[in-house]
Amino acid sequence: MKTREKYEVLVVDLDDSLIAGDVSRDQILWYLKRHPLRIIPTLLALVTSRAALKDRIAQEHPVIPDQLHYRQSVIDLIKRDRALGIKTALVSATNDRLIQAISTFVGLFDVAIGSSAHELVKGSGKLDRIRREFDHRPFAYVGDTDIDLLVWRGATKAYVVNPDESLEKRVLALGVTYEILHD
């Protein structure tokens, strides 16, 4: 196993990592309930331009940050790293308007980056964005799902939120130092 634990930036994902839940999924369901006749165009948009769809829905249905359930284990990690002088970032495929509002509410992030109508910050695109934003400095990443394996592969340390056995084995196979966060 590689021992490359030291990092300068703690990058945190939103859905099912910082919060228990998926903001984008909940917004899309809200949108479809409110606009049932738009189901076919919405489903097509999910396939062709997910970022543009998230942007349109975020304009119509803003998230209220104080109504989200924040994971205490992740909040504690962010506070600990900030106390050590480590820069913190909220980086998510969720729309940037919502990410900015959540970041402001939480008050623990130095940087907040979300998707726009033109850029979906997810998977390898998220890794590329993190590297550009932080000049390829070593970073730790807090995530919770298979798509995060692409980001953990480039991270110095992986924090894995509530993984099942299969995900934990795949993180272990990456050779990156990791820690499990339970909530």
Summary of the structure (lengths in Angstrom):
residues: 183
radius of gyration: 16.3
end to end distance: 26.3
largest distance: 53.3
contacts: 587
relative contact order: 0.19
helix: 49%
strand: 20%
